[in-house]
């Protein structure tokens, strides 16, 4: 997942670098291309730290890393790009490229701005199956983590989140499928933006799980 975020940041950085580089043909100030890209990476970090925070803020930091990498690559390639004859002539096709870059950039930003599902998978794996049920803990800024552990009857299975209903009380539906480890039972750790009580966790077959009461 982190690699994909870095890759997305690199794509955004390349778009900004290319857009600025084409515009710089008019005044020959080509150094603005890597500089603007670098400033963008700083802006993304600041936005993640001061306006978002938490795990989502960390994701913006990873995104900024990808933009920074694009800025560094652009800086290294800049001397070679400037030597090209096309770097000193603003042509009609450059206007078309600018429009395409702008549209792609806005589509990517728009996709990132879509509402999130409200949950994410923190971790999943296998246990000995000695205990079955769920527990809830707070992770950061009110966000919650739900740990669901399955018992012996689910040895050899794998658990995945099918759906999280957020309207009204929080309702998590999980799907049990065949797993790779035939000697252990599965568990899953689910991150949630919030939990509205009463929390209900059940399988697609309708079996509900009880909260594990700690002594």
PyMOL commands that place a pseudoatom at each C-alpha (Angstrom):
pseudoatom trace, name=CA, resn=UNK, resi=1, chain=A, elem=C, hetatm=0, pos=[0.000, 0.000, 0.000]
pseudoatom trace, name=CA, resn=UNK, resi=2, chain=A, elem=C, hetatm=0, pos=[2.812, 2.402, 0.899]
pseudoatom trace, name=CA, resn=UNK, resi=3, chain=A, elem=C, hetatm=0, pos=[4.499, 1.708, -2.440]
pseudoatom trace, name=CA, resn=UNK, resi=4, chain=A, elem=C, hetatm=0, pos=[1.295, 2.615, -4.290]
pseudoatom trace, name=CA, resn=UNK, resi=5, chain=A, elem=C, hetatm=0, pos=[1.027, 5.917, -2.395]
pseudoatom trace, name=CA, resn=UNK, resi=6, chain=A, elem=C, hetatm=0, pos=[4.655, 6.746, -3.215]
pseudoatom trace, name=CA, resn=UNK, resi=7, chain=A, elem=C, hetatm=0, pos=[3.998, 5.841, -6.856]
pseudoatom trace, name=CA, resn=UNK, resi=8, chain=A, elem=C, hetatm=0, pos=[0.938, 8.116, -6.895]
pseudoatom trace, name=CA, resn=UNK, resi=9, chain=A, elem=C, hetatm=0, pos=[3.067, 10.912, -5.437]
pseudoatom trace, name=CA, resn=UNK, resi=10, chain=A, elem=C, hetatm=0, pos=[5.675, 10.396, -8.146]
pseudoatom trace, name=CA, resn=UNK, resi=11, chain=A, elem=C, hetatm=0, pos=[2.991, 10.581, -10.851]
pseudoatom trace, name=CA, resn=UNK, resi=12, chain=A, elem=C, hetatm=0, pos=[1.630, 13.810, -9.376]
pseudoatom trace, name=CA, resn=UNK, resi=13, chain=A, elem=C, hetatm=0, pos=[5.165, 15.195, -9.106]
pseudoatom trace, name=CA, resn=UNK, resi=14, chain=A, elem=C, hetatm=0, pos=[5.974, 14.316, -12.708]
pseudoatom trace, name=CA, resn=UNK, resi=15, chain=A, elem=C, hetatm=0, pos=[2.781, 16.016, -13.869]
pseudoatom trace, name=CA, resn=UNK, resi=16, chain=A, elem=C, hetatm=0, pos=[3.570, 19.197, -11.931]
pseudoatom trace, name=CA, resn=UNK, resi=17, chain=A, elem=C, hetatm=0, pos=[7.189, 19.157, -13.130]
pseudoatom trace, name=CA, resn=UNK, resi=18, chain=A, elem=C, hetatm=0, pos=[6.168, 18.662, -16.767]
pseudoatom trace, name=CA, resn=UNK, resi=19, chain=A, elem=C, hetatm=0, pos=[3.440, 21.315, -16.575]
pseudoatom trace, name=CA, resn=UNK, resi=20, chain=A, elem=C, hetatm=0, pos=[5.805, 23.883, -15.068]
pseudoatom trace, name=CA, resn=UNK, resi=21, chain=A, elem=C, hetatm=0, pos=[8.638, 22.986, -17.427]
pseudoatom trace, name=CA, resn=UNK, resi=22, chain=A, elem=C, hetatm=0, pos=[6.429, 23.570, -20.479]
pseudoatom trace, name=CA, resn=UNK, resi=23, chain=A, elem=C, hetatm=0, pos=[5.247, 26.918, -19.110]
pseudoatom trace, name=CA, resn=UNK, resi=24, chain=A, elem=C, hetatm=0, pos=[8.854, 27.932, -18.421]
pseudoatom trace, name=CA, resn=UNK, resi=25, chain=A, elem=C, hetatm=0, pos=[9.564, 27.840, -22.164]
pseudoatom trace, name=CA, resn=UNK, resi=26, chain=A, elem=C, hetatm=0, pos=[8.003, 31.297, -22.352]
pseudoatom trace, name=CA, resn=UNK, resi=27, chain=A, elem=C, hetatm=0, pos=[10.562, 32.948, -20.057]
pseudoatom trace, name=CA, resn=UNK, resi=28, chain=A, elem=C, hetatm=0, pos=[13.329, 30.300, -20.125]
pseudoatom trace, name=CA, resn=UNK, resi=29, chain=A, elem=C, hetatm=0, pos=[13.302, 29.980, -16.331]
pseudoatom trace, name=CA, resn=UNK, resi=30, chain=A, elem=C, hetatm=0, pos=[13.409, 26.189, -16.432]
pseudoatom trace, name=CA, resn=UNK, resi=31, chain=A, elem=C, hetatm=0, pos=[14.604, 25.891, -12.828]
pseudoatom trace, name=CA, resn=UNK, resi=32, chain=A, elem=C, hetatm=0, pos=[11.034, 26.640, -11.742]
pseudoatom trace, name=CA, resn=UNK, resi=33, chain=A, elem=C, hetatm=0, pos=[9.977, 23.097, -12.723]
pseudoatom trace, name=CA, resn=UNK, resi=34, chain=A, elem=C, hetatm=0, pos=[11.870, 21.177, -9.996]
pseudoatom trace, name=CA, resn=UNK, resi=35, chain=A, elem=C, hetatm=0, pos=[11.486, 24.080, -7.547]
pseudoatom trace, name=CA, resn=UNK, resi=36, chain=A, elem=C, hetatm=0, pos=[7.686, 24.179, -7.780]
pseudoatom trace, name=CA, resn=UNK, resi=37, chain=A, elem=C, hetatm=0, pos=[7.566, 20.388, -7.487]
pseudoatom trace, name=CA, resn=UNK, resi=38, chain=A, elem=C, hetatm=0, pos=[9.741, 20.542, -4.354]
pseudoatom trace, name=CA, resn=UNK, resi=39, chain=A, elem=C, hetatm=0, pos=[7.534, 23.270, -2.835]
pseudoatom trace, name=CA, resn=UNK, resi=40, chain=A, elem=C, hetatm=0, pos=[4.488, 21.120, -3.556]
pseudoatom trace, name=CA, resn=UNK, resi=41, chain=A, elem=C, hetatm=0, pos=[5.993, 18.231, -1.580]
pseudoatom trace, name=CA, resn=UNK, resi=42, chain=A, elem=C, hetatm=0, pos=[6.540, 20.542, 1.413]
pseudoatom trace, name=CA, resn=UNK, resi=43, chain=A, elem=C, hetatm=0, pos=[2.965, 21.792, 1.125]
pseudoatom trace, name=CA, resn=UNK, resi=44, chain=A, elem=C, hetatm=0, pos=[1.591, 18.246, 1.121]
pseudoatom trace, name=CA, resn=UNK, resi=45, chain=A, elem=C, hetatm=0, pos=[3.603, 17.398, 4.260]
pseudoatom trace, name=CA, resn=UNK, resi=46, chain=A, elem=C, hetatm=0, pos=[2.345, 20.547, 6.010]
pseudoatom trace, name=CA, resn=UNK, resi=47, chain=A, elem=C, hetatm=0, pos=[-1.248, 19.748, 5.049]
pseudoatom trace, name=CA, resn=UNK, resi=48, chain=A, elem=C, hetatm=0, pos=[-0.934, 16.217, 6.409]
pseudoatom trace, name=CA, resn=UNK, resi=49, chain=A, elem=C, hetatm=0, pos=[0.608, 17.401, 9.691]
pseudoatom trace, name=CA, resn=UNK, resi=50, chain=A, elem=C, hetatm=0, pos=[-1.509, 20.424, 10.528]
pseudoatom trace, name=CA, resn=UNK, resi=51, chain=A, elem=C, hetatm=0, pos=[-4.870, 19.799, 8.845]
pseudoatom trace, name=CA, resn=UNK, resi=52, chain=A, elem=C, hetatm=0, pos=[-5.289, 16.018, 8.708]
pseudoatom trace, name=CA, resn=UNK, resi=53, chain=A, elem=C, hetatm=0, pos=[-3.151, 14.351, 11.354]
pseudoatom trace, name=CA, resn=UNK, resi=54, chain=A, elem=C, hetatm=0, pos=[-3.242, 10.742, 12.517]
pseudoatom trace, name=CA, resn=UNK, resi=55, chain=A, elem=C, hetatm=0, pos=[-2.808, 7.846, 10.113]
pseudoatom trace, name=CA, resn=UNK, resi=56, chain=A, elem=C, hetatm=0, pos=[-4.274, 9.790, 7.214]
pseudoatom trace, name=CA, resn=UNK, resi=57, chain=A, elem=C, hetatm=0, pos=[-1.737, 12.546, 7.855]
pseudoatom trace, name=CA, resn=UNK, resi=58, chain=A, elem=C, hetatm=0, pos=[1.048, 9.975, 7.669]
pseudoatom trace, name=CA, resn=UNK, resi=59, chain=A, elem=C, hetatm=0, pos=[-0.297, 8.898, 4.284]
pseudoatom trace, name=CA, resn=UNK, resi=60, chain=A, elem=C, hetatm=0, pos=[0.118, 12.471, 3.048]
pseudoatom trace, name=CA, resn=UNK, resi=61, chain=A, elem=C, hetatm=0, pos=[3.734, 12.334, 4.230]
pseudoatom trace, name=CA, resn=UNK, resi=62, chain=A, elem=C, hetatm=0, pos=[4.285, 9.202, 2.138]
pseudoatom trace, name=CA, resn=UNK, resi=63, chain=A, elem=C, hetatm=0, pos=[2.581, 10.915, -0.812]
pseudoatom trace, name=CA, resn=UNK, resi=64, chain=A, elem=C, hetatm=0, pos=[4.930, 13.887, -0.388]
pseudoatom trace, name=CA, resn=UNK, resi=65, chain=A, elem=C, hetatm=0, pos=[7.893, 11.509, -0.495]
pseudoatom trace, name=CA, resn=UNK, resi=66, chain=A, elem=C, hetatm=0, pos=[6.827, 10.396, -3.964]
pseudoatom trace, name=CA, resn=UNK, resi=67, chain=A, elem=C, hetatm=0, pos=[6.521, 14.036, -5.089]
pseudoatom trace, name=CA, resn=UNK, resi=68, chain=A, elem=C, hetatm=0, pos=[9.970, 14.760, -3.641]
pseudoatom trace, name=CA, resn=UNK, resi=69, chain=A, elem=C, hetatm=0, pos=[11.458, 11.827, -5.563]
pseudoatom trace, name=CA, resn=UNK, resi=70, chain=A, elem=C, hetatm=0, pos=[9.944, 13.237, -8.761]
pseudoatom trace, name=CA, resn=UNK, resi=71, chain=A, elem=C, hetatm=0, pos=[11.479, 16.626, -7.927]
pseudoatom trace, name=CA, resn=UNK, resi=72, chain=A, elem=C, hetatm=0, pos=[14.922, 15.095, -7.414]
pseudoatom trace, name=CA, resn=UNK, resi=73, chain=A, elem=C, hetatm=0, pos=[14.715, 13.094, -10.638]
pseudoatom trace, name=CA, resn=UNK, resi=74, chain=A, elem=C, hetatm=0, pos=[13.577, 16.233, -12.479]
pseudoatom trace, name=CA, resn=UNK, resi=75, chain=A, elem=C, hetatm=0, pos=[16.511, 18.206, -11.072]
pseudoatom trace, name=CA, resn=UNK, resi=76, chain=A, elem=C, hetatm=0, pos=[18.965, 15.567, -12.285]
pseudoatom trace, name=CA, resn=UNK, resi=77, chain=A, elem=C, hetatm=0, pos=[17.382, 15.466, -15.749]
pseudoatom trace, name=CA, resn=UNK, resi=78, chain=A, elem=C, hetatm=0, pos=[16.982, 19.232, -16.091]
pseudoatom trace, name=CA, resn=UNK, resi=79, chain=A, elem=C, hetatm=0, pos=[20.403, 19.893, -17.745]
pseudoatom trace, name=CA, resn=UNK, resi=80, chain=A, elem=C, hetatm=0, pos=[19.644, 17.298, -20.420]
pseudoatom trace, name=CA, resn=UNK, resi=81, chain=A, elem=C, hetatm=0, pos=[16.122, 18.628, -20.985]
pseudoatom trace, name=CA, resn=UNK, resi=82, chain=A, elem=C, hetatm=0, pos=[17.354, 22.205, -21.389]
pseudoatom trace, name=CA, resn=UNK, resi=83, chain=A, elem=C, hetatm=0, pos=[19.792, 21.165, -24.116]
pseudoatom trace, name=CA, resn=UNK, resi=84, chain=A, elem=C, hetatm=0, pos=[16.945, 20.039, -26.319]
pseudoatom trace, name=CA, resn=UNK, resi=85, chain=A, elem=C, hetatm=0, pos=[15.846, 22.524, -28.948]
pseudoatom trace, name=CA, resn=UNK, resi=86, chain=A, elem=C, hetatm=0, pos=[12.190, 21.995, -28.066]
pseudoatom trace, name=CA, resn=UNK, resi=87, chain=A, elem=C, hetatm=0, pos=[12.881, 23.323, -24.544]
pseudoatom trace, name=CA, resn=UNK, resi=88, chain=A, elem=C, hetatm=0, pos=[13.235, 26.859, -25.931]
pseudoatom trace, name=CA, resn=UNK, resi=89, chain=A, elem=C, hetatm=0, pos=[10.189, 26.950, -28.197]
pseudoatom trace, name=CA, resn=UNK, resi=90, chain=A, elem=C, hetatm=0, pos=[6.602, 27.137, -26.971]
pseudoatom trace, name=CA, resn=UNK, resi=91, chain=A, elem=C, hetatm=0, pos=[4.463, 25.506, -29.644]
pseudoatom trace, name=CA, resn=UNK, resi=92, chain=A, elem=C, hetatm=0, pos=[0.797, 24.802, -30.239]
pseudoatom trace, name=CA, resn=UNK, resi=93, chain=A, elem=C, hetatm=0, pos=[1.156, 21.198, -29.181]
pseudoatom trace, name=CA, resn=UNK, resi=94, chain=A, elem=C, hetatm=0, pos=[2.500, 22.425, -25.833]
pseudoatom trace, name=CA, resn=UNK, resi=95, chain=A, elem=C, hetatm=0, pos=[-0.869, 24.043, -25.151]
pseudoatom trace, name=CA, resn=UNK, resi=96, chain=A, elem=C, hetatm=0, pos=[-2.575, 20.715, -25.828]
pseudoatom trace, name=CA, resn=UNK, resi=97, chain=A, elem=C, hetatm=0, pos=[-0.173, 18.900, -23.513]
pseudoatom trace, name=CA, resn=UNK, resi=98, chain=A, elem=C, hetatm=0, pos=[-0.793, 21.488, -20.782]
pseudoatom trace, name=CA, resn=UNK, resi=99, chain=A, elem=C, hetatm=0, pos=[-4.537, 20.892, -20.996]
pseudoatom trace, name=CA, resn=UNK, resi=100, chain=A, elem=C, hetatm=0, pos=[-4.073, 17.108, -20.846]
pseudoatom trace, name=CA, resn=UNK, resi=101, chain=A, elem=C, hetatm=0, pos=[-1.727, 17.357, -17.859]
pseudoatom trace, name=CA, resn=UNK, resi=102, chain=A, elem=C, hetatm=0, pos=[-4.133, 19.660, -16.046]
pseudoatom trace, name=CA, resn=UNK, resi=103, chain=A, elem=C, hetatm=0, pos=[-7.091, 17.331, -16.641]
pseudoatom trace, name=CA, resn=UNK, resi=104, chain=A, elem=C, hetatm=0, pos=[-5.156, 14.247, -15.484]
pseudoatom trace, name=CA, resn=UNK, resi=105, chain=A, elem=C, hetatm=0, pos=[-3.927, 16.105, -12.397]
pseudoatom trace, name=CA, resn=UNK, resi=106, chain=A, elem=C, hetatm=0, pos=[-7.447, 17.201, -11.433]
pseudoatom trace, name=CA, resn=UNK, resi=107, chain=A, elem=C, hetatm=0, pos=[-8.807, 13.688, -11.979]
pseudoatom trace, name=CA, resn=UNK, resi=108, chain=A, elem=C, hetatm=0, pos=[-6.170, 12.241, -9.652]
pseudoatom trace, name=CA, resn=UNK, resi=109, chain=A, elem=C, hetatm=0, pos=[-6.793, 14.883, -6.992]
pseudoatom trace, name=CA, resn=UNK, resi=110, chain=A, elem=C, hetatm=0, pos=[-10.541, 14.374, -7.350]
pseudoatom trace, name=CA, resn=UNK, resi=111, chain=A, elem=C, hetatm=0, pos=[-10.140, 10.634, -6.887]
pseudoatom trace, name=CA, resn=UNK, resi=112, chain=A, elem=C, hetatm=0, pos=[-8.115, 11.191, -3.723]
pseudoatom trace, name=CA, resn=UNK, resi=113, chain=A, elem=C, hetatm=0, pos=[-10.797, 13.520, -2.366]
pseudoatom trace, name=CA, resn=UNK, resi=114, chain=A, elem=C, hetatm=0, pos=[-13.581, 10.921, -2.615]
pseudoatom trace, name=CA, resn=UNK, resi=115, chain=A, elem=C, hetatm=0, pos=[-15.050, 9.924, 0.743]
pseudoatom trace, name=CA, resn=UNK, resi=116, chain=A, elem=C, hetatm=0, pos=[-13.234, 7.009, 2.361]
pseudoatom trace, name=CA, resn=UNK, resi=117, chain=A, elem=C, hetatm=0, pos=[-14.922, 3.767, 3.355]
pseudoatom trace, name=CA, resn=UNK, resi=118, chain=A, elem=C, hetatm=0, pos=[-14.459, 4.714, 6.988]
pseudoatom trace, name=CA, resn=UNK, resi=119, chain=A, elem=C, hetatm=0, pos=[-12.405, 1.611, 7.750]
pseudoatom trace, name=CA, resn=UNK, resi=120, chain=A, elem=C, hetatm=0, pos=[-9.105, 0.015, 6.808]
pseudoatom trace, name=CA, resn=UNK, resi=121, chain=A, elem=C, hetatm=0, pos=[-7.324, -3.273, 7.471]
pseudoatom trace, name=CA, resn=UNK, resi=122, chain=A, elem=C, hetatm=0, pos=[-4.473, -2.873, 9.940]
pseudoatom trace, name=CA, resn=UNK, resi=123, chain=A, elem=C, hetatm=0, pos=[-3.345, -6.485, 10.002]
pseudoatom trace, name=CA, resn=UNK, resi=124, chain=A, elem=C, hetatm=0, pos=[-4.569, -10.035, 9.583]
pseudoatom trace, name=CA, resn=UNK, resi=125, chain=A, elem=C, hetatm=0, pos=[-3.075, -13.440, 10.195]
pseudoatom trace, name=CA, resn=UNK, resi=126, chain=A, elem=C, hetatm=0, pos=[-3.491, -16.650, 12.200]
pseudoatom trace, name=CA, resn=UNK, resi=127, chain=A, elem=C, hetatm=0, pos=[-3.709, -17.669, 15.852]
pseudoatom trace, name=CA, resn=UNK, resi=128, chain=A, elem=C, hetatm=0, pos=[-4.025, -20.974, 17.717]
pseudoatom trace, name=CA, resn=UNK, resi=129, chain=A, elem=C, hetatm=0, pos=[-7.787, -20.486, 17.927]
pseudoatom trace, name=CA, resn=UNK, resi=130, chain=A, elem=C, hetatm=0, pos=[-7.898, -20.672, 21.728]
pseudoatom trace, name=CA, resn=UNK, resi=131, chain=A, elem=C, hetatm=0, pos=[-10.123, -17.601, 22.028]
pseudoatom trace, name=CA, resn=UNK, resi=132, chain=A, elem=C, hetatm=0, pos=[-13.035, -16.326, 19.940]
pseudoatom trace, name=CA, resn=UNK, resi=133, chain=A, elem=C, hetatm=0, pos=[-14.606, -12.877, 19.894]
pseudoatom trace, name=CA, resn=UNK, resi=134, chain=A, elem=C, hetatm=0, pos=[-13.635, -9.251, 19.477]
pseudoatom trace, name=CA, resn=UNK, resi=135, chain=A, elem=C, hetatm=0, pos=[-12.048, -6.446, 21.469]
pseudoatom trace, name=CA, resn=UNK, resi=136, chain=A, elem=C, hetatm=0, pos=[-12.007, -2.687, 20.881]
pseudoatom trace, name=CA, resn=UNK, resi=137, chain=A, elem=C, hetatm=0, pos=[-9.206, -0.222, 21.560]
pseudoatom trace, name=CA, resn=UNK, resi=138, chain=A, elem=C, hetatm=0, pos=[-8.450, 3.411, 20.753]
pseudoatom trace, name=CA, resn=UNK, resi=139, chain=A, elem=C, hetatm=0, pos=[-5.533, 4.024, 18.383]
pseudoatom trace, name=CA, resn=UNK, resi=140, chain=A, elem=C, hetatm=0, pos=[-5.373, 7.798, 17.707]
pseudoatom trace, name=CA, resn=UNK, resi=141, chain=A, elem=C, hetatm=0, pos=[-7.584, 10.884, 17.728]
pseudoatom trace, name=CA, resn=UNK, resi=142, chain=A, elem=C, hetatm=0, pos=[-10.657, 8.864, 18.623]
pseudoatom trace, name=CA, resn=UNK, resi=143, chain=A, elem=C, hetatm=0, pos=[-10.162, 6.292, 15.880]
pseudoatom trace, name=CA, resn=UNK, resi=144, chain=A, elem=C, hetatm=0, pos=[-10.787, 2.734, 16.961]
pseudoatom trace, name=CA, resn=UNK, resi=145, chain=A, elem=C, hetatm=0, pos=[-9.279, -0.663, 16.336]
pseudoatom trace, name=CA, resn=UNK, resi=146, chain=A, elem=C, hetatm=0, pos=[-11.379, -3.821, 16.378]
pseudoatom trace, name=CA, resn=UNK, resi=147, chain=A, elem=C, hetatm=0, pos=[-9.515, -7.090, 16.865]
pseudoatom trace, name=CA, resn=UNK, resi=148, chain=A, elem=C, hetatm=0, pos=[-11.596, -10.078, 15.791]
pseudoatom trace, name=CA, resn=UNK, resi=149, chain=A, elem=C, hetatm=0, pos=[-10.282, -13.542, 16.623]
pseudoatom trace, name=CA, resn=UNK, resi=150, chain=A, elem=C, hetatm=0, pos=[-11.941, -16.735, 15.419]
pseudoatom trace, name=CA, resn=UNK, resi=151, chain=A, elem=C, hetatm=0, pos=[-12.020, -19.993, 17.355]
pseudoatom trace, name=CA, resn=UNK, resi=152, chain=A, elem=C, hetatm=0, pos=[-11.198, -23.623, 16.681]
pseudoatom trace, name=CA, resn=UNK, resi=153, chain=A, elem=C, hetatm=0, pos=[-14.164, -24.211, 14.368]
pseudoatom trace, name=CA, resn=UNK, resi=154, chain=A, elem=C, hetatm=0, pos=[-12.551, -21.793, 11.908]
pseudoatom trace, name=CA, resn=UNK, resi=155, chain=A, elem=C, hetatm=0, pos=[-9.133, -23.461, 11.788]
pseudoatom trace, name=CA, resn=UNK, resi=156, chain=A, elem=C, hetatm=0, pos=[-7.899, -23.467, 8.195]
pseudoatom trace, name=CA, resn=UNK, resi=157, chain=A, elem=C, hetatm=0, pos=[-10.059, -20.467, 7.285]
pseudoatom trace, name=CA, resn=UNK, resi=158, chain=A, elem=C, hetatm=0, pos=[-9.386, -16.828, 6.456]
pseudoatom trace, name=CA, resn=UNK, resi=159, chain=A, elem=C, hetatm=0, pos=[-11.487, -13.830, 7.494]
pseudoatom trace, name=CA, resn=UNK, resi=160, chain=A, elem=C, hetatm=0, pos=[-12.090, -10.735, 5.352]
pseudoatom trace, name=CA, resn=UNK, resi=161, chain=A, elem=C, hetatm=0, pos=[-14.248, -7.643, 5.788]
pseudoatom trace, name=CA, resn=UNK, resi=162, chain=A, elem=C, hetatm=0, pos=[-17.271, -7.836, 3.504]
pseudoatom trace, name=CA, resn=UNK, resi=163, chain=A, elem=C, hetatm=0, pos=[-18.967, -4.594, 4.515]
pseudoatom trace, name=CA, resn=UNK, resi=164, chain=A, elem=C, hetatm=0, pos=[-19.109, -1.997, 7.277]
pseudoatom trace, name=CA, resn=UNK, resi=165, chain=A, elem=C, hetatm=0, pos=[-22.479, -0.340, 7.780]
pseudoatom trace, name=CA, resn=UNK, resi=166, chain=A, elem=C, hetatm=0, pos=[-22.037, 3.117, 9.296]
pseudoatom trace, name=CA, resn=UNK, resi=167, chain=A, elem=C, hetatm=0, pos=[-25.623, 4.384, 9.252]
pseudoatom trace, name=CA, resn=UNK, resi=168, chain=A, elem=C, hetatm=0, pos=[-26.912, 4.039, 12.790]
pseudoatom trace, name=CA, resn=UNK, resi=169, chain=A, elem=C, hetatm=0, pos=[-25.052, 1.535, 14.963]
pseudoatom trace, name=CA, resn=UNK, resi=170, chain=A, elem=C, hetatm=0, pos=[-21.779, 0.234, 13.531]
pseudoatom trace, name=CA, resn=UNK, resi=171, chain=A, elem=C, hetatm=0, pos=[-22.296, -3.146, 11.892]
pseudoatom trace, name=CA, resn=UNK, resi=172, chain=A, elem=C, hetatm=0, pos=[-19.302, -5.134, 10.588]
pseudoatom trace, name=CA, resn=UNK, resi=173, chain=A, elem=C, hetatm=0, pos=[-19.961, -8.055, 8.277]
pseudoatom trace, name=CA, resn=UNK, resi=174, chain=A, elem=C, hetatm=0, pos=[-17.073, -10.453, 7.689]
pseudoatom trace, name=CA, resn=UNK, resi=175, chain=A, elem=C, hetatm=0, pos=[-16.690, -13.225, 5.150]
pseudoatom trace, name=CA, resn=UNK, resi=176, chain=A, elem=C, hetatm=0, pos=[-15.085, -16.558, 6.002]
pseudoatom trace, name=CA, resn=UNK, resi=177, chain=A, elem=C, hetatm=0, pos=[-13.169, -18.205, 3.169]
pseudoatom trace, name=CA, resn=UNK, resi=178, chain=A, elem=C, hetatm=0, pos=[-10.659, -21.018, 2.809]
pseudoatom trace, name=CA, resn=UNK, resi=179, chain=A, elem=C, hetatm=0, pos=[-7.203, -20.106, 4.088]
pseudoatom trace, name=CA, resn=UNK, resi=180, chain=A, elem=C, hetatm=0, pos=[-3.685, -21.273, 3.383]
pseudoatom trace, name=CA, resn=UNK, resi=181, chain=A, elem=C, hetatm=0, pos=[-2.762, -22.281, 6.929]
pseudoatom trace, name=CA, resn=UNK, resi=182, chain=A, elem=C, hetatm=0, pos=[-4.732, -25.454, 7.685]
pseudoatom trace, name=CA, resn=UNK, resi=183, chain=A, elem=C, hetatm=0, pos=[-3.620, -25.652, 11.334]
pseudoatom trace, name=CA, resn=UNK, resi=184, chain=A, elem=C, hetatm=0, pos=[-4.521, -22.246, 12.728]
pseudoatom trace, name=CA, resn=UNK, resi=185, chain=A, elem=C, hetatm=0, pos=[-7.558, -19.986, 13.018]
pseudoatom trace, name=CA, resn=UNK, resi=186, chain=A, elem=C, hetatm=0, pos=[-7.635, -16.476, 11.538]
pseudoatom trace, name=CA, resn=UNK, resi=187, chain=A, elem=C, hetatm=0, pos=[-7.739, -13.047, 13.117]
pseudoatom trace, name=CA, resn=UNK, resi=188, chain=A, elem=C, hetatm=0, pos=[-8.151, -9.563, 11.658]
pseudoatom trace, name=CA, resn=UNK, resi=189, chain=A, elem=C, hetatm=0, pos=[-7.476, -6.065, 13.005]
pseudoatom trace, name=CA, resn=UNK, resi=190, chain=A, elem=C, hetatm=0, pos=[-9.816, -3.420, 11.574]
pseudoatom trace, name=CA, resn=UNK, resi=191, chain=A, elem=C, hetatm=0, pos=[-9.298, 0.326, 11.895]
pseudoatom trace, name=CA, resn=UNK, resi=192, chain=A, elem=C, hetatm=0, pos=[-12.434, 2.478, 12.109]
pseudoatom trace, name=CA, resn=UNK, resi=193, chain=A, elem=C, hetatm=0, pos=[-12.911, 6.243, 12.001]
pseudoatom trace, name=CA, resn=UNK, resi=194, chain=A, elem=C, hetatm=0, pos=[-15.555, 5.846, 14.703]
pseudoatom trace, name=CA, resn=UNK, resi=195, chain=A, elem=C, hetatm=0, pos=[-17.794, 3.289, 16.360]
pseudoatom trace, name=CA, resn=UNK, resi=196, chain=A, elem=C, hetatm=0, pos=[-21.458, 3.931, 17.079]
pseudoatom trace, name=CA, resn=UNK, resi=197, chain=A, elem=C, hetatm=0, pos=[-22.765, 1.609, 19.747]
pseudoatom trace, name=CA, resn=UNK, resi=198, chain=A, elem=C, hetatm=0, pos=[-24.057, -1.019, 19.906]
pseudoatom trace, name=CA, resn=UNK, resi=199, chain=A, elem=C, hetatm=0, pos=[-21.293, -2.543, 17.786]
pseudoatom trace, name=CA, resn=UNK, resi=200, chain=A, elem=C, hetatm=0, pos=[-22.297, -5.722, 15.983]
pseudoatom trace, name=CA, resn=UNK, resi=201, chain=A, elem=C, hetatm=0, pos=[-19.939, -8.110, 14.213]
pseudoatom trace, name=CA, resn=UNK, resi=202, chain=A, elem=C, hetatm=0, pos=[-21.265, -11.070, 12.276]
pseudoatom trace, name=CA, resn=UNK, resi=203, chain=A, elem=C, hetatm=0, pos=[-20.403, -13.356, 9.390]
pseudoatom trace, name=CA, resn=UNK, resi=204, chain=A, elem=C, hetatm=0, pos=[-22.184, -13.381, 6.046]
pseudoatom trace, name=CA, resn=UNK, resi=205, chain=A, elem=C, hetatm=0, pos=[-23.931, -16.538, 7.320]
pseudoatom trace, name=CA, resn=UNK, resi=206, chain=A, elem=C, hetatm=0, pos=[-25.383, -14.638, 10.272]
pseudoatom trace, name=CA, resn=UNK, resi=207, chain=A, elem=C, hetatm=0, pos=[-23.192, -15.816, 13.168]
pseudoatom trace, name=CA, resn=UNK, resi=208, chain=A, elem=C, hetatm=0, pos=[-22.511, -13.000, 15.622]
pseudoatom trace, name=CA, resn=UNK, resi=209, chain=A, elem=C, hetatm=0, pos=[-19.427, -12.607, 17.819]
pseudoatom trace, name=CA, resn=UNK, resi=210, chain=A, elem=C, hetatm=0, pos=[-19.315, -11.491, 21.434]
pseudoatom trace, name=CA, resn=UNK, resi=211, chain=A, elem=C, hetatm=0, pos=[-16.929, -9.004, 22.951]
pseudoatom trace, name=CA, resn=UNK, resi=212, chain=A, elem=C, hetatm=0, pos=[-14.006, -10.533, 24.833]
pseudoatom trace, name=CA, resn=UNK, resi=213, chain=A, elem=C, hetatm=0, pos=[-14.281, -9.436, 28.461]
pseudoatom trace, name=CA, resn=UNK, resi=214, chain=A, elem=C, hetatm=0, pos=[-10.876, -8.755, 29.952]
pseudoatom trace, name=CA, resn=UNK, resi=215, chain=A, elem=C, hetatm=0, pos=[-10.422, -9.787, 33.584]
for i in range(1, 215): cmd.bond("trace and resi %d" % i, "trace and resi %d" % (i + 1))
show_as sticks, trace
zoom trace
